[in-house]
Structure formats: structure tokens, C-alpha cells
């Protein structure tokens, strides 16, 4: 039996009390409003008089869901006013709203119907329940977004996603003030928008993935209306002239040919008639454009049809006035003065892991500015499906879609952040108290809404801000990944090998990048990672009882846009990574994929930890030793193009839904 000292007991109780205090916090708004102050008292909905010329159905729904009823003679009231630009508002944003909430009255003022809608979502979040009755805390809110574009993109051209699933995502994300859905409809594999003029575009004979799956014109119009109801702007994308192999299979010509351009304009006529939206996205990326009149001609054509135009950057080179907006997609994309830009650089969820990248996303500085301006309009997170996944759930789960979207929802609403990434990139540095506490606060609210709003939704994130590590400086392994180093014999805070000292640094988080996917473009734990190195991470985990828990662990998060090969049998990865718990080596799962031929059409199975059940692990009562060995050879291999020198590790419930309550992770075994 392990006997605890007073210091150990005090340390553990302090951590548990801190967690309890966070869980009992009443007001949790996401995204955080720009200005919020709470007053004494509560508004309880009973009989309510509604005074509103807009969104009255939404207000009535809120009243009913709060256990009240609408009565034109009631003394309590919910009043809504639409303000105009001459009212001397704190913000000129069309999404500005204010809420004044007392025990007798809720007053909502907004610059637009959309602003009022956001105010109602804030009211929904403020509502709490006690003894079966619903209340709203008396408070004042003055709120507006830092950036006007806060959105997500689905690549349905490669992988069809049902209308019902898209509606589900749009509806719940609008609750968090996400206001753009970018619908990537065409790709080499398929043309997903029905064409009555050219039905051969949708013919299964011309579709190489999910044949027969496309959106009817009626469904597309229905989704536009659904987005409008939720104050979300839909941006349809018809990719041209690249990513257009399906067009070439259907018409046996290039989009850039004379015949192709004529056909494409007739298609755009149909597209514009389907989509009652302000913008059409035309792609233009990753293609050699031989006809220098092609892009200007298509933009001119769409402008004449009353549409604004968006294009990828890098893509076609524009001068101010030639395009309405660009969307930055690679590190080479630069916002141009005079051309508004959407920042999607490093914002591709198909390369994100669950735990490390969300830290970088939350701390990011959109477009390298703290507030939207004429050149930077906001951000869209993209989900690309170059590699096939079998189900819609796989797409949402493996891309950690909802946790990342809530991080963007807050960052794009509040603004600020660091210059792309904080000094530690995707590593939580709890010595930087300001940055760390901001993420702790966000994580608390994120997990609150996971429990409150996302029951039944794929939501793989669990608490990680209490997971603490010691990580060594890297030892040179000279390309021999099996080489053993001193941490395997004895843990210490400093090591000496061949006369050289190797120190240990602390890190926090369930996902740690030693070197990020994109190398030095995204700072990680090591500022100058070196090939042919071996690192070690270790922690002590205190459990109040002997128990069997689940373990989420991985060493290579497999991007959903890469033709990676699965690991070999009996290996975690191609780097000889290893986990030891209480001196017992933890074996990797039996991988479901065994193919040796690279292909985007062969889905991976359980290789990502979010696609498999947690590994059962028995923890002893008291302190449990965790040691992770992290060798790396070359940063580019024949099996894995983008080597992620990383690890993810956290103990969870057996179903994987939440972290284990009461566990304490400590870099030092307390004595």
C-alpha cells in the first residue's frame, strides 16, 4: 500500500478543487463576448411579452424552451430593436448587438437581423436551470466580431456528405456564431451539383468516387434557405480550370478550350440560378493556366450576372479591382493590399491532430492581424478528403472537426492571438501563465459545451491542460532507431552521454509536436529539430485506486490527404516509438490496414487513435510511471511523406469520451 505524505495529499486536493471550481462556474459563453458584466439578480421566464419585428419565431422558441409562455399583457418583456449606423455604436460591424438583462426585462439591440440572431444565441448560452426552472443572470453584453468571416469548408467533390449532415453542422455551429459555409462542389473525382443542362456531369460513368451521389438542384436551394435561416452565408465553389478531370471525362475537352469555355458559361448560368448567394468561388489553384483570358473572362461573366467572385491564393495573379476576394491556402499565399483575403493558411483540418494543433489554432493570429481590416476578412477551416474515408462520421471524427471549429469560432470573434503561433507553437507552456490560462479557460468552456450540446456528435477532444511532461533534449542516434539512452535505465533532470550534457524541459498537453508537420513553418517543442535523434517524454500519474482505464495514444496522426502506408505489424510507427507504463511495454493495436501500395482510394482503418477504441490499461493505486521513447530518422520517408515527430497520450474512460477524473499528471514523483 502506498502511503501519501501531507504534501502529496495537499497537492492532489488543490488540483481537484481547482477543477471543481471550474466545473461550477455559471456563465460560460463561447465565443467570449467583447464586453460582458454581470449584475445582481435573475430573469425568470414565466409570462412574457415579446416586442419584436424580427425573428419572432426564434424568440418564441426561446421562451417555450425556457418553460415560459408568450402573453401580450405580461409585465415581463423581451424587446428587440434594430439600430442604424447613426446611433453612435461602439462598433460599426453589422453584427454588433447589445443585451441588457434585468429581473423584469430583456432588451436586445442589434445593427441587423443577423446581429439579433447572435444575441439570441448568447441568451441561449446564458440560460441555466435550477430546481426544474430556467433563469438568465442579470447582465450587460456589448458584442461584435473581430472578423466578418468565420467559417468552414467541406470538400464534397471528393467525398459526398449528405444534406442532413451538412444541415446538422450548420445549425449547431451557428449557435457559436460561425457564419460561413464554403461548399466545395466539384473535383477530379466527381461533380456533385446536379446539372439539368448537362446531366453527363453527374453520370456515374464519369464519377470515380461515390458514383451516383450528388446534390439535386432542389437540395442545393434548400440548403441555401437553411443557411439564411441560421444567418450563415453559403459560398459555393465550382473549381476551374483545375481539378476538373470529371469535366474532361464528360465533354472530352479542357475547360480552357473554346468549347470548354462555352460549356462552362452555360453551367455558370445554371449555378447562378440555383444559388441565391452573393459570392461564387472559382478555384484557380494547382493548375497551369495556358489561356490568359480564361480567369478574367469567367470573373467578368459572373460579375455581369450580379455575383461577387472568390479565388484561391496562390492561384491566378490578380491586381486590385480584378477580384472581390481571395482565399489564402498555402504558406506562399499573401494578402494583397486592395484585395480582401480569407486566411486558410495552416487551417486545413485534414492535417490536424486532436490535441496539439488546436492549441496553435486557438493561439493563432488570423492573417497576422489582431482585427479584421480591408485586407483580411477572417478565416475558413477546410476539410479536404484527398484520401477516402468510409463514412461521414469518420470525416468529422478523424478531422477533430467540432473542437477545431469552436476554437476558430472564438479566435475569429475575439481577434487577437499571437503572430500565427505563440513562442511554443503547438506546445502548451504553462510557465507562460497568460497564454496558458487563456487556453485553460477556453478548454473548460469547450468541454462544457461538448457535454451540453454535442451529445451524439463525434467530438474526440478531452481535457489535456492537466497532462504534464518532462521531455529530454534529443540524443543523436546516428540513424539507429533502436539505440538505448540513459532515460531507459533511470529518470533524471539531466543526462550525460559521451561527455555532453542533455537537459530536460517541461511541456503540457495530451499532444506534443517535437517537430511539426510543416517543419519550421510551425514552431514546435524543439526550435531546431535534427534528424536521426531520440527523445524521451515521461510523467508520473497518480490514481486514487487501482482501476482499468482507456489510453488514447498515437505517434503519427495520419493526414486525411496523404497516401501513407500503415505501420508494420507490432510497431506503433516507422520510427520505433515505444510506450512503457510501470516498466511494461504497451503493444500497439493490431492494425486493420496491411496494404503496401500507396493509394488515395484505400482507406486507413484504425491507424488514427480517433478511429479505434482506447487501449485498456490497468493503473495501480498511487503513482504510475509513464515513459515514452521517441526516435526519429529522416524527416521524409518512403512510407510517410509528412513525418510528424510527435506523440499523443492521455488516459480516458473506456468509451473514450472524457478524461479520467481525479488523475494527477506530474513530471516529478512527489515524495
SULLINHU-V34575 format. One record per residue. N is the residue number from 0. PHI is phi as a letter, one per 20 degrees, with the letter a starting at -180 (* if undefined). Layout:
<<N,PHI> <N,PHI>>
This chain:
<<0,*> <1,e> <2,d> <3,e> <4,e> <5,f> <6,f> <7,f> <8,f> <9,f> <10,f> <11,f> <12,f> <13,f> <14,f> <15,f> <16,f> <17,g> <18,f> <19,f> <20,f> <21,f> <22,f> <23,e> <24,f> <25,e> <26,e> <27,c> <28,d> <29,b> <30,f> <31,f> <32,f> <33,f> <34,c> <35,b> <36,b> <37,e> <38,d> <39,e> <40,o> <41,b> <42,d> <43,d> <44,f> <45,c> <46,e> <47,c> <48,e> <49,d> <50,d> <51,b> <52,e> <53,c> <54,l> <55,f> <56,f> <57,f> <58,f> <59,f> <60,f> <61,f> <62,f> <63,f> <64,f> <65,e> <66,n> <67,d> <68,b> <69,e> <70,b> <71,f> <72,d> <73,f> <74,e> <75,f> <76,b> <77,d> <78,d> <79,c> <80,c> <81,e> <82,e> <83,d> <84,f> <85,e> <86,e> <87,m> <88,f> <89,f> <90,c> <91,e> <92,f> <93,f> <94,e> <95,f> <96,b> <97,c> <98,c> <99,c> <100,c> <101,c> <102,f> <103,d> <104,b> <105,d> <106,d> <107,d> <108,c> <109,b> <110,f> <111,b> <112,f> <113,f> <114,f> <115,f> <116,g> <117,f> <118,f> <119,f> <120,f> <121,f> <122,f> <123,g> <124,f> <125,f> <126,f> <127,c> <128,c> <129,b> <130,l> <131,m> <132,d> <133,d> <134,c> <135,c> <136,f> <137,f> <138,a> <139,c> <140,c> <141,c> <142,b> <143,a> <144,e> <145,f> <146,c> <147,f> <148,d> <149,b> <150,b> <151,c> <152,c> <153,d> <154,e> <155,e> <156,f> <157,e> <158,c> <159,f> <160,c> <161,f> <162,g> <163,f> <164,f> <165,f> <166,f> <167,g> <168,f> <169,f> <170,f> <171,f> <172,f> <173,f> <174,f> <175,d> <176,m> <177,f> <178,c> <179,c> <180,d> <181,e> <182,d> <183,e> <184,e> <185,c> <186,b> <187,g> <188,f> <189,a> <190,d> <191,e> <192,e> <193,g> <194,c> <195,e> <196,f> <197,c> <198,f> <199,f> <200,f> <201,e> <202,f> <203,g> <204,f> <205,d> <206,d> <207,e> <208,b> <209,l> <210,f> <211,n> <212,e> <213,b> <214,e> <215,f> <216,g> <217,f> <218,f> <219,f> <220,f> <221,f> <222,f> <223,g> <224,f> <225,f> <226,f> <227,f> <228,f> <229,d> <230,l> <231,d> <232,e> <233,e> <234,d> <235,e> <236,d> <237,d> <238,f> <239,b> <240,e> <241,e> <242,l> <243,c> <244,f> <245,f> <246,f> <247,f> <248,f> <249,f> <250,d> <251,l> <252,b> <253,e> <254,g> <255,e> <256,f> <257,g> <258,f> <259,f> <260,f> <261,f> <262,f> <263,f> <264,f> <265,f> <266,f> <267,f> <268,g> <269,f> <270,g> <271,f> <272,f> <273,e> <274,d> <275,e> <276,c> <277,f> <278,d> <279,c> <280,e> <281,d> <282,m> <283,n> <284,e> <285,l> <286,b> <287,e> <288,d> <289,e> <290,e> <291,f> <292,e> <293,g> <294,f> <295,g> <296,f> <297,f> <298,f> <299,g> <300,f> <301,f> <302,f> <303,f> <304,e> <305,n> <306,d> <307,e> <308,c> <309,d> <310,b> <311,f> <312,c> <313,f> <314,a> <315,f> <316,e> <317,d> <318,d> <319,g> <320,n> <321,e> <322,b> <323,e> <324,a> <325,d> <326,c> <327,f> <328,c> <329,d> <330,f> <331,e> <332,f> <333,c> <334,f> <335,d> <336,g> <337,n> <338,c> <339,g> <340,c> <341,e> <342,e> <343,d> <344,f> <345,l> <346,d> <347,d> <348,f> <349,f> <350,d> <351,e> <352,e> <353,f> <354,d> <355,f> <356,f> <357,f> <358,f> <359,f> <360,f> <361,f> <362,e> <363,f> <364,d> <365,f> <366,m> <367,m> <368,c> <369,e> <370,b> <371,g> <372,b> <373,f> <374,d> <375,c> <376,d> <377,q> <378,b> <379,c> <380,e> <381,d> <382,d> <383,e> <384,d> <385,g> <386,e> <387,f> <388,d> <389,f> <390,c> <391,f> <392,f> <393,g> <394,f> <395,f> <396,f> <397,f> <398,e> <399,l> <400,f> <401,f> <402,g> <403,f> <404,f> <405,f> <406,f> <407,f> <408,g> <409,f> <410,f> <411,f> <412,f> <413,f> <414,m> <415,m> <416,n> <417,e> <418,f> <419,m> <420,b> <421,f> <422,f> <423,d> <424,l> <425,e> <426,d> <427,f> <428,d> <429,f> <430,f> <431,e> <432,f> <433,f> <434,f> <435,f> <436,f> <437,f> <438,f> <439,g> <440,f> <441,f> <442,f> <443,g> <444,f> <445,g> <446,f> <447,f> <448,f> <449,g> <450,f> <451,e> <452,d> <453,d> <454,f> <455,n> <456,e> <457,f> <458,b> <459,f> <460,f> <461,c> <462,g> <463,c> <464,f> <465,d> <466,e> <467,d> <468,c> <469,d> <470,c> <471,f> <472,f> <473,f> <474,e> <475,f> <476,d> <477,l> <478,n> <479,d> <480,f> <481,e> <482,g> <483,e> <484,c> <485,g> <486,g> <487,f> <488,e> <489,b> <490,e> <491,b> <492,e> <493,b> <494,c> <495,c> <496,c> <497,l> <498,n> <499,d> <500,e> <501,c> <502,e> <503,c> <504,c> <505,e> <506,b> <507,c> <508,p> <509,e> <510,c> <511,c> <512,e> <513,f> <514,c> <515,f> <516,g> <517,e> <518,m> <519,f> <520,f> <521,c> <522,g> <523,c> <524,f> <525,e> <526,f> <527,c> <528,f> <529,c> <530,f> <531,l> <532,c> <533,c> <534,d> <535,c> <536,c> <537,b> <538,b> <539,d> <540,d> <541,e> <542,d> <543,f> <544,b> <545,f> <546,b> <547,e> <548,c> <549,d> <550,c> <551,e> <552,b> <553,a> <554,c> <555,b> <556,f> <557,e> <558,f> <559,e> <560,c> <561,c> <562,e> <563,f> <564,e> <565,f> <566,f> <567,f> <568,g> <569,n> <570,c> <571,f> <572,a> <573,e> <574,d> <575,m> <576,f> <577,b> <578,d> <579,c> <580,c> <581,l> <582,m> <583,d> <584,f> <585,e> <586,f> <587,f> <588,f> <589,e> <590,f> <591,e> <592,d> <593,c> <594,f> <595,d> <596,d> <597,f> <598,a> <599,f> <600,e> <601,d> <602,f> <603,f> <604,d> <605,e> <606,f> <607,e> <608,f> <609,f> <610,d> <611,b> <612,f> <613,f> <614,e> <615,f> <616,c> <617,e> <618,e> <619,f> <620,f> <621,o> <622,e> <623,d> <624,e> <625,c> <626,c> <627,d> <628,e> <629,c> <630,f> <631,b> <632,d> <633,f> <634,e> <635,c> <636,c> <637,f> <638,e> <639,c> <640,f> <641,d> <642,f> <643,d> <644,e> <645,b> <646,b> <647,c> <648,b> <649,a> <650,e> <651,c> <652,f> <653,f> <654,e> <655,m> <656,e> <657,b> <658,f> <659,f> <660,f> <661,n> <662,f> <663,d> <664,e> <665,c> <666,f> <667,c> <668,f> <669,f> <670,d>>
